Amino acid sequence: MTAWLRHHLQSLQQTLARFAGSPFASIANMVVLGVVLALPLGGYALLANLQTYAGSLPTEPQISIFLSPSWRAEDSALEAQLRSAPGVQAVRFVPRDAALAGLKRVPGLGDVITSLRENPLPDAFVVTLGSADAETAARLEAQFRALPGISIVQVDSAWVRRIDSLLKIARTAVLMLGVLLGFALIAVTFNTIRLQILTQREEIEVSKLVGATDAYVRRPFYHEGVLLGVGGGLAALGIVQGALLLFNTDLARLGPIFGVLPVLRLVSLPDASAVLVFAGLLGWLGSYLSVSRHLLTVQPH
C-alpha cells in the first residue's frame, strides 16, 4: 500500500513537472477545456438565477372576471355562483370607480385618466383559486365564461406558468448542451494524451523493457487527464464568475433607469465543487480511453 501510494505521488510530481516544462501548452489546453465547460455552466448559472427570480414573483393563481355593462351591483346571484364553484378560495368585487381611481395613482397615467369624459372600465370580480393547478384554472375559466353577465375572463397567473414551461425547456437545452460538450471535453483530453504517448513512446518502451507494468505506465497519463479536467473546470469557473460580475455591473448601472433590478448570484461553492469533480472525471475518462487505445501500439522491441 505504501509503495502504491508513493508511486502515485511520484507520478503526480512527474505530471506537474511536465506541465511546468511546457506551461503555455498546458494553460492553452486548460483554457480550451474551460471554454467548452463554460457554455453549459454559464447556461446553468443563468437558469438558476432566472428560476430564483421567477420564484419570487407573485404566483397566486387568480382569475379576473370583467362584467358586462348590463350587470348591476345589486345582483348578488353571480357572486354566489362564483363563490360556490369548486376550487375557488376567495372572491373580491372591484367596482369600476375603484379600478379607475387605482389607475389614476399609476405614475404617468393620472393626466390621461382625468381627461376621460367617462369611466371606460367595467366592474370586475377577482377570483383567487385554491391551487395553481392548470387544469383547475382552465376548467373554472370555461365555467365562468358561460355565466350570464360576464364579458371577459382572464387567467392572471397564466404568464407565470408560461415562464415555468420556458424554464423547463431551457433546462433541457442546457442539459443537452452539457452532454454534447462533455463529449467534446473527453475528445480534447483523448487527443492530448495521445500526443503525450507518442512523444514519450521511447521512454515507455524502455520502461516496459525493464519490467514496468501497464498500471505503472498508465498512472501518469491518468493524473494528467484529471489535472487537465480540473484545470479546465477552474478556467470555466473563472470565465463564468467574471461574466456574472460584469453583468451585475451593467445591471447596477441600469438600476436607476429601470428601477430595482435583480442581482445575479455567482456560482455557489457546492456547485463549483461539483463542476471540478465532474470535469476531473471527464478528464480521467478521456485519458483512460486514450491510454487503453494507444498504449497497445507501444511495445518494447
BALOBA-1460 file (C-alpha; in Angstrom, 3 decimals):
// residues 301
<rec num="1" residu="m" x="0.000" y="0.000" z="0.000"/>
<rec num="2" residu="t" x="2.837" y="2.374" z="0.871"/>
<rec num="3" residu="a" x="4.650" y="1.612" z="-2.390"/>
<rec num="4" residu="w" x="1.435" y="2.128" z="-4.377"/>
<rec num="5" residu="l" x="0.823" y="5.496" z="-2.723"/>
<rec num="6" residu="r" x="4.457" y="6.505" z="-3.160"/>
<rec num="7" residu="h" x="4.298" y="5.741" z="-6.861"/>
<rec num="8" residu="h" x="1.101" y="7.764" z="-7.229"/>
<rec num="9" residu="l" x="2.831" y="10.733" z="-5.596"/>
<rec num="10" residu="q" x="5.868" y="10.299" z="-7.845"/>
<rec num="11" residu="s" x="3.611" y="10.045" z="-10.884"/>
<rec num="12" residu="l" x="1.766" y="13.197" z="-9.848"/>
<rec num="13" residu="q" x="5.061" y="15.045" z="-9.373"/>
<rec num="14" residu="q" x="6.177" y="13.950" z="-12.847"/>
<rec num="15" residu="t" x="2.926" y="15.194" z="-14.343"/>
<rec num="16" residu="l" x="3.252" y="18.570" z="-12.608"/>
<rec num="17" residu="a" x="6.866" y="18.809" z="-13.754"/>
<rec num="18" residu="r" x="5.739" y="18.097" z="-17.317"/>
<rec num="19" residu="f" x="3.153" y="20.867" z="-17.042"/>
<rec num="20" residu="a" x="5.814" y="23.227" z="-15.701"/>
<rec num="21" residu="g" x="8.111" y="22.283" z="-18.584"/>
<rec num="22" residu="s" x="5.553" y="23.437" z="-21.164"/>
<rec num="23" residu="p" x="3.353" y="25.943" z="-19.297"/>
<rec num="24" residu="f" x="1.928" y="27.695" z="-22.336"/>
<rec num="25" residu="a" x="0.739" y="24.484" z="-23.979"/>
<rec num="26" residu="s" x="-0.713" y="23.229" z="-20.692"/>
<rec num="27" residu="i" x="-2.515" y="26.506" z="-19.994"/>
<rec num="28" residu="a" x="-3.804" y="26.614" z="-23.573"/>
<rec num="29" residu="n" x="-5.280" y="23.119" z="-23.210"/>
<rec num="30" residu="m" x="-6.935" y="24.075" z="-19.928"/>
<rec num="31" residu="v" x="-8.353" y="27.279" z="-21.421"/>
<rec num="32" residu="v" x="-9.817" y="25.307" z="-24.333"/>
<rec num="33" residu="l" x="-11.433" y="22.908" z="-21.878"/>
<rec num="34" residu="g" x="-12.585" y="25.878" z="-19.795"/>
<rec num="35" residu="v" x="-14.344" y="27.454" z="-22.768"/>
<rec num="36" residu="v" x="-16.013" y="24.119" z="-23.525"/>
<rec num="37" residu="l" x="-17.255" y="23.814" z="-19.938"/>
<rec num="38" residu="a" x="-18.148" y="27.498" z="-19.571"/>
<rec num="39" residu="l" x="-21.030" y="27.264" z="-22.046"/>
<rec num="40" residu="p" x="-23.181" y="24.757" z="-20.124"/>
<rec num="41" residu="l" x="-22.013" y="26.137" z="-16.767"/>
<rec num="42" residu="g" x="-22.967" y="29.671" z="-17.780"/>
<rec num="43" residu="g" x="-26.338" y="28.446" z="-19.008"/>
<rec num="44" residu="y" x="-26.891" y="26.646" z="-15.718"/>
<rec num="45" residu="a" x="-25.946" y="29.743" z="-13.702"/>
<rec num="46" residu="l" x="-28.287" y="31.989" z="-15.688"/>
<rec num="47" residu="l" x="-31.119" y="29.462" z="-15.405"/>
<rec num="48" residu="a" x="-30.607" y="29.208" z="-11.651"/>
<rec num="49" residu="n" x="-30.852" y="32.997" z="-11.374"/>
<rec num="50" residu="l" x="-33.925" y="33.147" z="-13.606"/>
<rec num="51" residu="q" x="-35.595" y="30.382" z="-11.631"/>
<rec num="52" residu="t" x="-34.886" y="32.195" z="-8.365"/>
<rec num="53" residu="y" x="-36.253" y="35.441" z="-9.775"/>
<rec num="54" residu="a" x="-39.335" y="33.719" z="-11.219"/>
<rec num="55" residu="g" x="-39.942" y="32.027" z="-7.878"/>
<rec num="56" residu="s" x="-40.028" y="35.420" z="-6.153"/>
<rec num="57" residu="l" x="-42.796" y="36.672" z="-8.422"/>
<rec num="58" residu="p" x="-46.356" y="36.609" z="-7.132"/>
<rec num="59" residu="t" x="-47.727" y="33.280" z="-8.288"/>
<rec num="60" residu="e" x="-51.069" y="33.325" z="-6.502"/>
<rec num="61" residu="p" x="-53.457" y="31.852" z="-9.091"/>
<rec num="62" residu="q" x="-56.179" y="34.364" z="-9.872"/>
<rec num="63" residu="i" x="-58.897" y="34.834" z="-12.463"/>
<rec num="64" residu="s" x="-60.092" y="38.331" z="-13.358"/>
<rec num="65" residu="i" x="-63.728" y="38.477" z="-14.449"/>
<rec num="66" residu="f" x="-64.853" y="41.641" z="-16.246"/>
<rec num="67" residu="l" x="-68.605" y="42.155" z="-16.196"/>
<rec num="68" residu="s" x="-70.869" y="43.343" z="-18.987"/>
<rec num="69" residu="p" x="-72.410" y="46.857" z="-18.772"/>
<rec num="70" residu="s" x="-75.847" y="45.345" z="-18.159"/>
<rec num="71" residu="w" x="-74.733" y="43.823" z="-14.842"/>
<rec num="72" residu="r" x="-75.857" y="45.610" z="-11.676"/>
<rec num="73" residu="a" x="-74.098" y="45.547" z="-8.310"/>
<rec num="74" residu="e" x="-77.379" y="44.680" z="-6.621"/>
<rec num="75" residu="d" x="-77.356" y="41.327" z="-8.376"/>
<rec num="76" residu="s" x="-75.667" y="39.033" z="-5.848"/>
<rec num="77" residu="a" x="-76.502" y="35.789" z="-7.663"/>
<rec num="78" residu="l" x="-73.371" y="35.938" z="-9.821"/>
<rec num="79" residu="e" x="-71.067" y="36.410" z="-6.852"/>
<rec num="80" residu="a" x="-72.739" y="33.470" z="-5.110"/>
<rec num="81" residu="q" x="-72.172" y="31.305" z="-8.187"/>
<rec num="82" residu="l" x="-68.510" y="32.268" z="-8.266"/>
<rec num="83" residu="r" x="-68.001" y="31.508" z="-4.577"/>
<rec num="84" residu="s" x="-69.707" y="28.123" z="-4.845"/>
<rec num="85" residu="a" x="-67.534" y="26.909" z="-7.727"/>
<rec num="86" residu="p" x="-65.194" y="24.031" z="-6.693"/>
<rec num="87" residu="g" x="-61.582" y="25.186" z="-6.404"/>
<rec num="88" residu="v" x="-62.378" y="28.814" z="-5.555"/>
<rec num="89" residu="q" x="-60.721" y="30.124" z="-2.398"/>
<rec num="90" residu="a" x="-61.890" y="33.758" z="-2.342"/>
<rec num="91" residu="v" x="-63.878" y="36.246" z="-4.420"/>
<rec num="92" residu="r" x="-63.298" y="40.016" z="-4.332"/>
<rec num="93" residu="f" x="-65.506" y="42.577" z="-6.055"/>
<rec num="94" residu="v" x="-63.717" y="45.543" z="-7.697"/>
<rec num="95" residu="p" x="-66.096" y="48.413" z="-8.585"/>
<rec num="96" residu="r" x="-65.329" y="50.283" z="-11.785"/>
<rec num="97" residu="d" x="-64.829" y="53.563" z="-9.889"/>
<rec num="98" residu="a" x="-62.269" y="51.948" z="-7.565"/>
<rec num="99" residu="a" x="-60.426" y="50.480" z="-10.564"/>
<rec num="100" residu="l" x="-60.293" y="53.903" z="-12.230"/>
<rec num="101" residu="a" x="-59.011" y="55.511" z="-9.030"/>
<rec num="102" residu="g" x="-56.279" y="52.895" z="-8.873"/>
<rec num="103" residu="l" x="-55.191" y="53.713" z="-12.429"/>
<rec num="104" residu="k" x="-55.005" y="57.409" z="-11.560"/>
<rec num="105" residu="r" x="-52.357" y="56.601" z="-8.954"/>
<rec num="106" residu="v" x="-50.128" y="54.928" z="-11.555"/>
<rec num="107" residu="p" x="-47.278" y="57.329" z="-12.493"/>
<rec num="108" residu="g" x="-47.833" y="58.804" z="-15.943"/>
<rec num="109" residu="l" x="-51.496" y="57.814" z="-16.229"/>
<rec num="110" residu="g" x="-53.088" y="60.393" z="-13.935"/>
<rec num="111" residu="d" x="-53.496" y="63.116" z="-16.582"/>
<rec num="112" residu="v" x="-54.724" y="60.630" z="-19.172"/>
<rec num="113" residu="i" x="-57.371" y="59.229" z="-16.840"/>
<rec num="114" residu="t" x="-58.510" y="62.716" z="-15.783"/>
<rec num="115" residu="s" x="-59.040" y="63.722" z="-19.410"/>
<rec num="116" residu="l" x="-61.529" y="60.907" z="-19.974"/>
<rec num="117" residu="r" x="-65.155" y="62.020" z="-20.192"/>
<rec num="118" residu="e" x="-66.483" y="58.821" z="-18.686"/>
<rec num="119" residu="n" x="-65.182" y="55.739" z="-16.936"/>
<rec num="120" residu="p" x="-64.438" y="53.096" z="-19.606"/>
<rec num="121" residu="l" x="-63.681" y="50.357" z="-17.086"/>
<rec num="122" residu="p" x="-66.205" y="47.646" z="-16.205"/>
<rec num="123" residu="d" x="-66.984" y="46.249" z="-12.792"/>
<rec num="124" residu="a" x="-64.963" y="43.134" z="-12.065"/>
<rec num="125" residu="f" x="-64.500" y="40.197" z="-9.761"/>
<rec num="126" residu="v" x="-61.067" y="38.844" z="-8.793"/>
<rec num="127" residu="v" x="-61.302" y="35.136" z="-8.026"/>
<rec num="128" residu="t" x="-58.453" y="33.546" z="-6.061"/>
<rec num="129" residu="l" x="-58.008" y="29.822" z="-6.658"/>
<rec num="130" residu="g" x="-57.133" y="27.268" z="-4.027"/>
<rec num="131" residu="s" x="-54.305" y="25.752" z="-6.095"/>
<rec num="132" residu="a" x="-52.125" y="26.610" z="-9.080"/>
<rec num="133" residu="d" x="-53.230" y="23.508" z="-10.969"/>
<rec num="134" residu="a" x="-53.509" y="24.355" z="-14.672"/>
<rec num="135" residu="e" x="-56.437" y="22.001" z="-15.264"/>
<rec num="136" residu="t" x="-58.445" y="23.581" z="-12.437"/>
<rec num="137" residu="a" x="-57.786" y="27.083" z="-13.782"/>
<rec num="138" residu="a" x="-58.802" y="26.041" z="-17.303"/>
<rec num="139" residu="r" x="-61.982" y="24.362" z="-16.039"/>
<rec num="140" residu="l" x="-63.022" y="27.394" z="-13.992"/>
<rec num="141" residu="e" x="-62.206" y="29.745" z="-16.853"/>
<rec num="142" residu="a" x="-64.538" y="27.823" z="-19.174"/>
<rec num="143" residu="q" x="-67.213" y="27.598" z="-16.457"/>
<rec num="144" residu="f" x="-67.133" y="31.341" z="-15.744"/>
<rec num="145" residu="r" x="-67.295" y="32.275" z="-19.431"/>
<rec num="146" residu="a" x="-70.658" y="30.521" z="-19.673"/>
<rec num="147" residu="l" x="-72.227" y="32.534" z="-16.838"/>
<rec num="148" residu="p" x="-74.597" y="35.397" z="-17.748"/>
<rec num="149" residu="g" x="-73.399" y="38.936" z="-17.172"/>
<rec num="150" residu="i" x="-69.718" y="38.133" z="-17.786"/>
<rec num="151" residu="s" x="-67.880" y="39.812" z="-20.651"/>
<rec num="152" residu="i" x="-64.214" y="38.749" z="-20.319"/>
<rec num="153" residu="v" x="-62.471" y="36.066" z="-18.249"/>
<rec num="154" residu="q" x="-58.694" y="36.340" z="-17.861"/>
<rec num="155" residu="v" x="-56.371" y="33.958" z="-16.012"/>
<rec num="156" residu="d" x="-53.848" y="36.328" z="-14.397"/>
<rec num="157" residu="s" x="-51.263" y="33.687" z="-13.466"/>
<rec num="158" residu="a" x="-51.082" y="32.093" z="-16.924"/>
<rec num="159" residu="w" x="-47.898" y="34.014" z="-17.717"/>
<rec num="160" residu="v" x="-46.213" y="32.516" z="-14.658"/>
<rec num="161" residu="r" x="-46.947" y="29.021" z="-15.940"/>
<rec num="162" residu="r" x="-45.604" y="30.018" z="-19.344"/>
<rec num="163" residu="i" x="-42.360" y="31.207" z="-17.756"/>
<rec num="164" residu="d" x="-42.093" y="27.931" z="-15.850"/>
<rec num="165" residu="s" x="-42.630" y="25.969" z="-19.074"/>
<rec num="166" residu="l" x="-39.960" y="28.007" z="-20.858"/>
<rec num="167" residu="l" x="-37.548" y="27.405" z="-17.978"/>
<rec num="168" residu="k" x="-38.144" y="23.656" z="-18.237"/>
<rec num="169" residu="i" x="-37.373" y="23.755" z="-21.962"/>
<rec num="170" residu="a" x="-34.252" y="25.831" z="-21.293"/>
<rec num="171" residu="r" x="-33.096" y="23.350" z="-18.625"/>
<rec num="172" residu="t" x="-33.436" y="20.511" z="-21.129"/>
<rec num="173" residu="a" x="-31.473" y="22.509" z="-23.716"/>
<rec num="174" residu="v" x="-28.684" y="23.254" z="-21.216"/>
<rec num="175" residu="l" x="-28.567" y="19.577" z="-20.227"/>
<rec num="176" residu="m" x="-28.232" y="18.510" z="-23.870"/>
<rec num="177" residu="l" x="-25.544" y="21.157" z="-24.421"/>
<rec num="178" residu="g" x="-23.699" y="19.925" z="-21.333"/>
<rec num="179" residu="v" x="-23.770" y="16.322" z="-22.565"/>
<rec num="180" residu="l" x="-22.508" y="17.277" z="-26.026"/>
<rec num="181" residu="l" x="-19.735" y="19.496" z="-24.684"/>
<rec num="182" residu="g" x="-18.865" y="16.811" z="-22.134"/>
<rec num="183" residu="f" x="-18.083" y="14.542" z="-25.083"/>
<rec num="184" residu="a" x="-16.033" y="17.386" z="-26.551"/>
<rec num="185" residu="l" x="-14.016" y="17.613" z="-23.317"/>
<rec num="186" residu="i" x="-13.386" y="13.869" z="-23.442"/>
<rec num="187" residu="a" x="-12.279" y="14.179" z="-27.082"/>
<rec num="188" residu="v" x="-9.853" y="17.030" z="-26.318"/>
<rec num="189" residu="t" x="-8.351" y="15.107" z="-23.400"/>
<rec num="190" residu="f" x="-8.180" y="11.955" z="-25.521"/>
<rec num="191" residu="n" x="-6.189" y="13.724" z="-28.223"/>
<rec num="192" residu="t" x="-3.895" y="15.499" z="-25.725"/>
<rec num="193" residu="i" x="-2.986" y="12.219" z="-24.023"/>
<rec num="194" residu="r" x="-2.474" y="10.561" z="-27.413"/>
<rec num="195" residu="l" x="0.096" y="13.193" z="-28.320"/>
<rec num="196" residu="q" x="1.828" y="12.695" z="-24.956"/>
<rec num="197" residu="i" x="2.009" y="8.942" z="-25.546"/>
<rec num="198" residu="l" x="3.540" y="9.479" z="-28.984"/>
<rec num="199" residu="t" x="6.032" y="11.975" z="-27.531"/>
<rec num="200" residu="q" x="7.107" y="9.558" z="-24.772"/>
<rec num="201" residu="r" x="6.992" y="6.423" z="-26.912"/>
<rec num="202" residu="e" x="10.673" y="5.564" z="-26.487"/>
<rec num="203" residu="e" x="10.550" y="6.216" z="-22.738"/>
<rec num="204" residu="i" x="7.536" y="3.905" z="-22.413"/>
<rec num="205" residu="e" x="9.280" y="1.176" z="-24.419"/>
<rec num="206" residu="v" x="12.349" y="1.363" z="-22.170"/>
<rec num="207" residu="s" x="10.152" y="1.231" z="-19.054"/>
<rec num="208" residu="k" x="8.435" y="-1.908" z="-20.317"/>
<rec num="209" residu="l" x="11.801" y="-3.495" z="-21.168"/>
<rec num="210" residu="v" x="12.937" y="-3.153" z="-17.549"/>
<rec num="211" residu="g" x="9.707" y="-4.708" z="-16.254"/>
<rec num="212" residu="a" x="7.295" y="-1.805" z="-15.760"/>
<rec num="213" residu="t" x="3.681" y="-2.956" z="-15.570"/>
<rec num="214" residu="d" x="0.875" y="-1.465" z="-17.629"/>
<rec num="215" residu="a" x="-0.599" y="0.098" z="-14.466"/>
<rec num="216" residu="y" x="2.756" y="1.761" z="-13.735"/>
<rec num="217" residu="v" x="2.885" y="3.226" z="-17.243"/>
<rec num="218" residu="r" x="-0.752" y="4.340" z="-17.259"/>
<rec num="219" residu="r" x="-0.829" y="6.268" z="-13.983"/>
<rec num="220" residu="p" x="0.992" y="9.448" z="-15.137"/>
<rec num="221" residu="f" x="-1.423" y="9.787" z="-18.038"/>
<rec num="222" residu="y" x="-4.423" y="9.311" z="-15.747"/>
<rec num="223" residu="h" x="-3.083" y="12.052" z="-13.493"/>
<rec num="224" residu="e" x="-2.554" y="14.304" z="-16.490"/>
<rec num="225" residu="g" x="-6.130" y="13.750" z="-17.654"/>
<rec num="226" residu="v" x="-7.550" y="14.525" z="-14.220"/>
<rec num="227" residu="l" x="-5.407" y="17.650" z="-13.856"/>
<rec num="228" residu="l" x="-6.393" y="18.840" z="-17.327"/>
<rec num="229" residu="g" x="-10.056" y="18.362" z="-16.437"/>
<rec num="230" residu="v" x="-9.750" y="20.141" z="-13.086"/>
<rec num="231" residu="g" x="-7.758" y="22.951" z="-14.710"/>
<rec num="232" residu="g" x="-10.457" y="23.275" z="-17.360"/>
<rec num="233" residu="g" x="-13.076" y="23.374" z="-14.609"/>
<rec num="234" residu="l" x="-11.201" y="26.178" z="-12.837"/>
<rec num="235" residu="a" x="-10.931" y="28.089" z="-16.112"/>
<rec num="236" residu="a" x="-14.672" y="27.632" z="-16.727"/>
<rec num="237" residu="l" x="-15.488" y="28.889" z="-13.235"/>
<rec num="238" residu="g" x="-13.271" y="31.914" z="-13.775"/>
<rec num="239" residu="i" x="-14.960" y="32.700" z="-17.108"/>
<rec num="240" residu="v" x="-18.496" y="32.309" z="-15.759"/>
<rec num="241" residu="q" x="-17.878" y="34.154" z="-12.481"/>
<rec num="242" residu="g" x="-16.221" y="37.006" z="-14.356"/>
<rec num="243" residu="a" x="-19.127" y="37.196" z="-16.813"/>
<rec num="244" residu="l" x="-21.664" y="37.272" z="-13.962"/>
<rec num="245" residu="l" x="-19.733" y="40.067" z="-12.243"/>
<rec num="246" residu="l" x="-19.738" y="42.078" z="-15.483"/>
<rec num="247" residu="f" x="-23.484" y="41.522" z="-15.845"/>
<rec num="248" residu="n" x="-24.014" y="42.707" z="-12.274"/>
<rec num="249" residu="t" x="-22.010" y="45.853" z="-13.007"/>
<rec num="250" residu="d" x="-24.205" y="46.609" z="-16.020"/>
<rec num="251" residu="l" x="-27.374" y="45.852" z="-14.043"/>
<rec num="252" residu="a" x="-26.251" y="48.263" z="-11.327"/>
<rec num="253" residu="r" x="-25.893" y="50.996" z="-13.954"/>
<rec num="254" residu="l" x="-29.357" y="50.267" z="-15.351"/>
<rec num="255" residu="g" x="-30.957" y="50.196" z="-11.893"/>
<rec num="256" residu="p" x="-31.667" y="53.965" z="-11.661"/>
<rec num="257" residu="i" x="-33.256" y="53.877" z="-15.137"/>
<rec num="258" residu="f" x="-35.495" y="50.818" z="-14.874"/>
<rec num="259" residu="g" x="-35.891" y="50.671" z="-11.112"/>
<rec num="260" residu="v" x="-34.628" y="47.876" z="-8.892"/>
<rec num="261" residu="l" x="-33.090" y="45.057" z="-10.947"/>
<rec num="262" residu="p" x="-32.133" y="41.614" z="-9.620"/>
<rec num="263" residu="v" x="-28.508" y="40.864" z="-8.797"/>
<rec num="264" residu="l" x="-27.173" y="37.718" z="-10.426"/>
<rec num="265" residu="r" x="-25.859" y="35.203" z="-7.915"/>
<rec num="266" residu="l" x="-22.418" y="33.764" z="-8.564"/>
<rec num="267" residu="v" x="-21.834" y="30.030" z="-8.812"/>
<rec num="268" residu="s" x="-22.065" y="28.670" z="-5.271"/>
<rec num="269" residu="l" x="-19.278" y="26.714" z="-3.571"/>
<rec num="270" residu="p" x="-21.151" y="23.359" z="-3.725"/>
<rec num="271" residu="d" x="-21.860" y="23.871" z="-7.437"/>
<rec num="272" residu="a" x="-18.250" y="24.895" z="-8.080"/>
<rec num="273" residu="s" x="-17.006" y="21.785" z="-6.267"/>
<rec num="274" residu="a" x="-19.354" y="19.618" z="-8.322"/>
<rec num="275" residu="v" x="-18.037" y="21.216" z="-11.527"/>
<rec num="276" residu="l" x="-14.424" y="20.453" z="-10.577"/>
<rec num="277" residu="v" x="-15.240" y="16.845" z="-9.662"/>
<rec num="278" residu="f" x="-17.242" y="16.354" z="-12.863"/>
<rec num="279" residu="a" x="-14.514" y="17.933" z="-15.012"/>
<rec num="280" residu="g" x="-11.858" y="15.776" z="-13.338"/>
<rec num="281" residu="l" x="-13.895" y="12.629" z="-14.011"/>
<rec num="282" residu="l" x="-14.360" y="13.560" z="-17.669"/>
<rec num="283" residu="g" x="-10.639" y="14.252" z="-17.964"/>
<rec num="284" residu="w" x="-9.864" y="10.872" z="-16.409"/>
<rec num="285" residu="l" x="-12.297" y="9.158" z="-18.793"/>
<rec num="286" residu="g" x="-10.693" y="10.810" z="-21.806"/>
<rec num="287" residu="s" x="-7.221" y="9.766" z="-20.650"/>
<rec num="288" residu="y" x="-8.414" y="6.234" z="-19.863"/>
<rec num="289" residu="l" x="-9.841" y="5.784" z="-23.360"/>
<rec num="290" residu="s" x="-6.729" y="7.240" z="-24.978"/>
<rec num="291" residu="v" x="-4.311" y="5.155" z="-22.898"/>
<rec num="292" residu="s" x="-6.324" y="1.975" z="-23.475"/>
<rec num="293" residu="r" x="-6.310" y="2.629" z="-27.210"/>
<rec num="294" residu="h" x="-2.787" y="3.858" z="-27.874"/>
<rec num="295" residu="l" x="-0.626" y="2.053" z="-25.311"/>
<rec num="296" residu="l" x="-1.461" y="-1.188" z="-27.105"/>
<rec num="297" residu="t" x="0.650" y="0.029" z="-30.026"/>
<rec num="298" residu="v" x="3.665" y="0.755" z="-27.811"/>
<rec num="299" residu="q" x="5.581" y="-2.485" z="-27.259"/>
<rec num="300" residu="p" x="9.292" y="-2.968" z="-26.466"/>
<rec num="301" residu="h" x="11.470" y="-4.264" z="-29.313"/>
